């Protein structure tokens, strides 16, 4: 697995299991000679147009974002009609068996979520503002008081 991240996250990404890590601060990932069957843009900072040359002839590109002007949605509808490289835009769903699998992985120490920051519910605007900076690493968690805990 090849991963792309900034300098401060190289060690973290390696610890998560990446075989190759490209630091986009010091290296242009689009210039790699490697070709990929699957590219997952986990933060939505790239595009199919940029990644298409990096895909194998039957490669698939997926992003967590809609893309500029919703391009990923349209490309997901159009590219399957043609042979070759495709954009998929999966709609997330959560099945009970998925939750049980994540639970088992967590209990075995194999699921390692990356938590950047935690905010209480009454600071959700601050949390959202931080996420919008594009500087977070991993997830931002909102904590909510339990039924016996008063709101802060």
N, C-alpha and C positions, 0 to 999 in steps of 0.2 A: 504494500500500500504506500502510495506517495501522498504526502500532505503538504499544503502550502499555508504558511503563517508568517507573522512578523518575528523579528529577532527575539523579543522578550518571551515568546511562546515556543521556541524551538525545543527546549528541553521538555516542556510539558507535553508537546505533541509526540515527541519520541517516547515518552513514558506511557503514552496511551496506546502505543503499538505501531506507529508509522515506521516503515522500513526505510523510507527516504523522506527527508524533510527539506523543502525548498523555502528559504527565507526570502520573501518577496521584497524586503528592504534592500537586500544586497544582490539579488538575482532575479531576472525576468523569467518567471515560470513558463511563459508562452514560448520561450526559446529552447525548452528541453527537447531532446531528440526522442524521448519516450513517447509512446502512443498508448492510449488508455481505452479499455472497453467501456468504462463507466467513469463519469465525472460527476461528483456531488458537490455543488456549490452550497456549502452549509451556512454561509452568511450572506449570500446574495450580492456579493461584490463584483462578480464577473458577469459574463453573458454567454449565450450559445454562440454568438458570432465570434467572440474571442476564443472560446474553447473548442470550437468545431475543428480547427486544424490539428488539435491534440488528440482527437478521437480516432479510433480505428474505423475502418469502413462501415462497421455495423455498431459503432459506439453509441452510448446513451448519455445524455446530459440531463441532470435534474438540479433544480434550484429550490431553495426555501422561499424565494421571493417571486413575485409576479413578473419581474423584469421591467425594463423601461417601457412605458405605455402598455403594460400588460402583455408584452411580447411572448413570454413563456406560455401563457395560456393559448394564444393563437398558434404558436409553433407546435405545441402539444397536439393540437387538432390537425395541423397541416402535415407535419413531418412523417407521421405513420403511413400516409398515403403513398409516399415515395420510398424506394429502396434506399438503404444506407443509414446515415446518422440521424438520430431522433432526439427529440425533446420529450420528456415525460413530465407531467405535472400531477403527481399523485395527490389525491385528497386523503388526508390523514384520517384514520379510524382507529379506535381502541377497542380491542376485543378482550374478553376476560383472560383468554390464554396468553395474550401479550403481556398483560399486567402480571400474571403468575410467572412468566418467564423472566421478566425484569426483576421481580421479587427474588426469584431463585438466584439469579446472577448477583444481585446485591448481597444476599446472604452468603454466597460463596466468595465474596470479595472480588468478583470479576467485573462488576458494573461500577465504574468510577465516574460519577457525575462531576463536572467541573462547575463549581459555584464561585462566581466572582464576588457578589455581595448579597446581603440579606437585608430587607427593609420590612418594618412592620406595616400593616395595612394603612395606617393613618399617614404614612409617608410615600404612598404609591405614586404621587405626582413627581416626587424627587427621584424615585426609582425609574420611572418612565423617562424622565429627562436624562438621566444617566445612560440608559439604554440607547436613547436617540443620539448620543454623542458618537456611537459606533466604536467606542473604545473598550467595551466589555470583553472579557475573556470567559467564555462559558455562559452560564445562566445567572440571572438575577432572580432571587426568590423573594416572594411576598409572604410574610408570616401573618397568620390570622389567629386572634385569640380563640381558645377553645371554649366550650359551653360554660365552663366554670371559671373562666378567666375574664376579668373586666377588660374592655377596650382601653387602650392607652390614650 
